């Protein structure tokens, strides 16, 4: 499902929202902020179409960092983007006050985004000083959306479905090798799915490929277990 998205329009939406999701801890010597980053990348259709999924997920990861409130600096906020190992360049940035907002501020630089996050932190810290809260939480969402034409989008959906089917076949073979007994109807159902997605011309080739891959994975896992026992 590889796609070079350099020739496609894309936007990166960034938001930072305070949440009191953690129970406060008054035993802390000084207030701490937990930064929870959710990095996402997805493909969307150039024109909405309710007959197909609204997006195709390419990347979705979570990262968590803690930092003392009294030591919060612009440099630390910048380091969040580096340490989270974001798999795309931070260009064409759009700032949102909340992730669910439809409106955004376009064409922001990374420096502007850092300033916006610091502003949110400042408001949150001031509110915490008034309430006496010591454990703060900030959810930072960084979501890239790549717009692709319908033909490419449908091809990506088909490729993704094929990959998921192959993984399911591999899982069935792996489980059977470990003693799980599948009914003939289970295998027949999987064969029908393989035919429907047109993964390959021969189902036998799919099963052979999956069996080889599953066997290699099982051998690798058994080897790791033996190393741990040794």
C-alpha positions, 0 to 999 in steps of 0.5 A: 500500500505504499504511496508517494504522497509528495505529489498529493495535497496534505495538511497537518492539524495540531491541537493541544488540549488540557485534561484532568485525566490523572488523579492529583498527587499532592505529595509531589514536591512541585507540579508536573505536566504529562504530555501525551502525543498522538501522531497520526497519518491517514489518506482521505478521498479528494471528494467525500463518498459515503460508500467507502471508508472515510480514511485509510490509516497509515500511522497511529502512535502514542508517546508520553513525556513528563516534565516539571512545570517550573522547568518548562521551556520552548526548547522542551516543547521543540524536543517533544517533536524530535523525541516522538520520532514523527514519520513526516515533515512538519509542513503546511501546519494548521492549528486547532484549539481542539482536535474536534474543531472544524475551523483551523488557523492555516499555514503556521510555522513550527515555531508558531505551533510551539508558541501556541502549545506554550500558551495553552500550557501557560493557561493550564499552569495558571489555573492549576496554581489557583486550584492547587493541582500538582499533576497536569495533563496535556493531550497533543494531537498531530494529524496528517491528512493526505488527499488522494484521487478516487482511483488511487484510494480504491486501489489502496483499500483493496491492497489493505484488505488483501494484506489483512486477509493474508495476515488472517490466513497466517494466523490460522495456519500458525494456530493450527500448527500449535494444535488448534483444530479448525473446521473445514467450513472455516478454511472454506470461508477463508478460501472464499475471502481470498478469492473475493479480494483477488489476492493471487490467482492460486489459493494454494500459493497464498496458503504456501506463502502464509505457511512458510511465513508462519513457520518462520515466525514460530521457529523464531519465537521458539528460539527466543523462548529457548534463549530466555530459558537458557 
